[in-house]
Amino acid sequence: MALKPYIAEIPRLLRLCGPIMVAQVAQTTMSFVDTLMAGQVSATDLAAVAVATSFWLPLILLVQGVIMALTPIISQLNGARRHGEVAAAVHQGFWLTILVTLPAMLALYYSPLALHWLDVEPLLAEKTTGYLHGILWGMPAYALYQVLRNFSEGLSHTLPTMVIGFIGLAINVPANYILIHGKLGMPALGGVGCGYASALVFWAMLIAMIVYTRRSPLLNSFSVFTRLHAPDWPRIGRLFRLGFPIAMAIFCEVTLFTVVALLLAPLGSEVVAGHQIAINFSSMIFMIPLSLGMAMTIRVGHSLGENKAEQARMISIAGIVFGCIVAILTALATIMGRHWISALYTDNTAVLDLAASLLLLASFYQISDAAQVISAAALRGYKDTQTIFYITFVAYWLCGLPAGMVLGLTDWLVPAMGPHGFWIGFLIGLSVAALMLIWRLRIIYARVEHRNRAGLPLVDGL
């Protein structure tokens, strides 16, 4: 196998994923800032942000996942030079977003009721509820922003994502400071203020993306804002059928971490805080393979639009191998810097020591995590989304979570390991997902290349 084409693909992927990665890091840095600034108030405020994130993040990612189907659709249409169909696809994305966001908002509003069933301490429950009701106001803006973002990225135009990510971060820091500490005449809300600040950031990002779309010669040429297409229910249904498995796959992965945070809540604020620090930093590292995967979805979809099946295969293999190499480097950096990283978040010795030990475990699963997220992104480029959901459900809910509960909460195999047992469960679940997704990719390669040799079209639009 000649390595030159694979090596040559890496710079192309990096040019696409660079702005996406910066934007993702900026977005994750907002969560880092929330965690850091809330932790400076008290361990309870830090824990409230952690528990609240366990509720709102899965819901908002569920909405985002449905809309992520737009990226391969638009990239394939762009590769096939079917530009006249792009605006209609974006508009159906808008209608679908409205339909899925409203029930998600309702679910988020009532989600704090679960805190009473979990016997969470009253002050922690109160602060968590306040945060959730604050960030609720930003959900519509975040969802609509994702539609325009996927439109832009599907055209291989990733720069707006980076620019607007920085705008959001620039607003998030002062907004947090004002609302947490009660500056400029505002009440001091503590960790609750982070929720309202995030809602403000989401609206600012949506407005910025609308302005950019209207003023960009490339994006404006597709006339997304010239005339709004009416709801086309068959197209909306097809978009939902393609996007819903993506959303459920994301939901399965995120809720693995969410359920663990909730199961740890009765163990006290310090345990939750240490777990949240490890999760927060690991999420920042995860932005690297996630961004690479997003770029690969675009490249694979564009290649299929051009009827280049072998090139699509080469792109996905190059991306997976390169992502795993990068993951080895980040794992080594995490191992060496875990104590310093934990000290950035807190000076509480118990929380710091727990976070450092969990970061050691987190470093071990970074390779599996990179392999599974990039493989899933390649499958999205092929529009093979249902299998992603089945695999993630089996890997995370039937393998990872049960293993974590056995190791963390019972004495069946070893003395109960607490949070460490759950993190070993994470490693098991992610490794199973990586192996199964790569196996599925091999099947899709053969199927698509057979269609290509038979002269059949590889793109069907929306």
KEBA-110179 format. One record per residue (C-alpha): residue in one letter; y negated, x negated, z negated. Coordinates in pm, whole numbers, plus 50000, padded with zeros to 5 digits. Layout:
aYXZ
...
This chain:
m500005000050000
a496644985450107
l494284983349811
k491064979650010
p490445016950076
y491075024949709
i488694997949589
a486085008749845
e486195044149706
i485125033349356
p481435026749446
r481245060749618
l482585078049309
l480235058449087
r477205068049294
l478095104449245
c479235102548885
g476415080048761
p473775107648737
i476385132448614
m477475108548340
v473905101848229
a473315139448216
q476555145448023
v475685117747778
a472235132947736
q473815166647666
t476285151947419
t473475131747263
m471845165047181
s474935173346975
f474775138146828
v471125143846734
d471985177546577
t474765161446375
l472645131346276
m469545150946176
a471515177945994
g473485151045809
q470245136345678
v469525169645504
s472895173645330
a476645171845383
t476715209945382
d474195211845666
l476255186445861
a479415206545798
a477635238645905
v476745223146240
a480365211746277
v481875245746199
a479295264246411
t480035241246705
s483695250646666
f482705286746737
w480025284947006
l481265255547212
p484565271747323
l482745303647421
i480005286847619
l482505263847789
l484605294347875
v481615308348064
q480855274448219
g484475270048327
v484465302348528
i481385290448718
m482835255648779
a484825271049065
l481595269849265
t481665231849292
p484855228549503
i483895259449705
i480485245849797
s481725210149851
q484425222950090
l481915244950276
n479555215450299
g482315192650430
a483265218950688
r479565222850791
r479655260050704
h476195258550549
g475345294850620
e477925306450362
v476585285750072
a473765308849953
a476065339149942
a478585319549734
v475855309349488
h474645345149454
q478125358049379
g478205330749114
f475045345548961
w476575380348944
l479805367248795
t477845347448536
i476105378648413
l479415397048385
v481115370048176
t478105359847962
l477455393847803
p480865397347633
a480705360547532
m477395366847354
l478885396747174
a481865376047063
l479585348346937
y477455372446737
y480445385546542
s482365352646522
p481055343546170
l483235371646031
a486125347046061
l484525324945796
h485345350645527
w489015350845626
l489115312745601
d487715312045246
v484775289845345
e482305282745063
p479365307745068
l476525283145136
l478425267145425
a479195301745567
e475535312145542
k474245281345722
t476935283745990
t476045320146059
g472345311746090
y473055284146341
l475245306946555
h472705335146563
g470055309746664
i471895293846955
l472995328447077
w469555333447236
g470115303847468
m473485313947615
p472145333347920
a469905304148017
y472705278847981
a475065299648197
l472545305148478
y471625268248472
q475265259748532
v475295280648852
l472385260948998
r473865228448874
n477195234949047
f475335244649364
s473485211449364
e476515190349271
g478685207849530
l476255194049790
s476795158949644
h473245160349504
t473705150049140
l470255136149062
p468815169248928
t471575170548667
m470455136948529
v466725144248535
i467065177948366
g469485163848111
f466755139948000
i464235168347988
g466565187347755
l467065157247531
a463315150447518
i462695185947398
n465675186947160
v464565158746929
p461075171846838
a462305207946831
n464995198146581
y462515179146367
i460055208246358
l462635234946280
i464825214946042
h461965202245825
g459485230845870
k456645213246052
l453675228946236
g453795259546013
m457455267446087
p459915274645800
a462265246545700
l465615258845832
g467765227945774
g470865226845994
v470195262646106
g467135249746293
c469405230146527
g470755262746666
y467305276446752
a466245242746893
s469285242547125
a468435277347252
l464905265347334
v466345235347519
f468645257147732
w465745278447854
a463695247647935
m466585233248138
l466995265548336
i463295267048421
a463315230448524
m466345235948750
i464735266248919
v461575246048988
y463595216749125
t465715238949349
r462635255249500
r460845222249561
s463745200549680
p463865199250063
l467675197150055
l468335225049805
n465575247849928
s466935245850286
f469875267650176
s467465296350092
v469065304549759
f465875321649639
t464805337049971
r467035367849958
l469475378249688
h472825389849822
a474145421649663
p477305419449456
d480335415149682
w483145426149452
p486045411649656
r484245377749665
i483375379849297
g487035387649228
r488195357249426
l485655335149250
f486825348348914
r490495342749001
l489685306949094
g487365300248800
f489135318548519
p492105294348503
i489585265648487
a487825283148201
m491075289948018
a492205253948060
i488935242047907
f489255268747638
c492775257347550
e491635221347513
v488465228747318
t490095254147089
l492675228146995
f489805209246831
t488175241446711
v491215254346529
v491685220746361
a488075221146235
l488625256046092
l491915246145929
l490175216545769
a487225237445639
p488995247845314
l489515210845232
g485785206945168
s482545196345334
e483315159045319
v486575162645513
v484905184845774
a481975160745801
g484235130445856
h486225149446116
q482995160546290
i481685124846312
a484885113346483
i484865143446717
n481195138746801
f481535102046895
s484795107847083
s483065135347281
m480395110647387
i483035086247512
f484815115047685
m481735119947902
i482725089248106
p486055102148246
l484695137648255
s481815126848478
l484135106548697
g486335137148730
m483385159148831
a482475134149101
m486065133749220
t486145171749250
i483175168849487
r484695140349690
v488145156549716
g486655190149815
h484405174350077
s487325154850226
l489435186450248
g486515204050415
e486625176550678
n490425181650711
k491105146550575
a494085152750349
e495155116250315
q491615106150219
a491585132849947
r494805118349807
m493425083049812
i490255094149631
s492185110849349
i494525081249295
a491625056649291
g489745078349041
i492675081648801
v493465044348798
f489825034248759
g489305059848482
c492285046448285
i490985010748314
v487605021548177
a489375040647897
i491165008947785
l487794991647750
t486215020347554
a489265021947326
l488904985047239
a485174989747172
t485905019446944
i488465000046743
m486104970946685
g483014991646609
r484435021446419
h482845013046080
w479435006246233
i479655038646434
s480465059146124
a477555043645934
l475155057146197
y475935092446086
t476045090545707
d475805068345399
n478335089545208
t481155064745141
a483965090345143
v482805105945470
l482235071545628
d485705058545540
l487425090045667
a485465089745993
a486275052946055
s490015058846006
l489935088946241
l488055068746505
l490925043746497
l493315071746593
a490825084946851
s490835051547031
f494565054747101
y494325087547293
q491395077847517
i493685066447801
s495675098947800
d492445118647773
a490975100848075
a494125105748282
q494385142848208
v490725151848268
i490505132548595
s493815146548721
a492635181848640
a489385175048827
a491335163949135
l493365196149122
r490115216049105
g489035198549425
y492235211949583
k491475246549434
d494785244649246
t493505259048918
q496215282048779
t498595253248717
i495925234848516
f495795264148276
y499585266248235
i499885229048171
t497045227247920
f498385257347731
v501825241647697
a500475206947614
y497835216747359
w499105248647199
l502875244047217
c502965206147165
g499735191847021
l498675218346769
p502145225046618
a502725187546582
g499325183646414
m499985212346171
v503395198646076
l502015163746017
g498715174445863
l499635203645637
t503345200845552
d505775176245399
w508515183945651
l508535149845822
v506155128645615
p503845136045322
a500975158345441
m498525135945627
g495525159545630
p493095153045917
h495035122146030
g498065143546110
f495985165946333
w494585136346521
i498105124146593
g498705159346727
f495705154846957
l497315123247094
i500615141047160
g498975170647335
l496745149647559
s499605126747659
v501835156047757
a498955171147959
a498305138448143
l501935134448250
m502295170448366
l498995171148559
i499835139048746
w503245153848831
r501505185048969
l499145163749179
r502095147349353
i503375181849454
i499945192449586
y499575160149787
a502775167449978
r501925204150029
v498405198350162
e499375169250386
h502135190750536
r499525217450622
n497305190650772
r500095177050994
a500855212651105
g497245216751217
l496485243850962
p492955246450811
l492515232750460
v489385252950372
d489235290650331
g485705294850185
l485145321049914
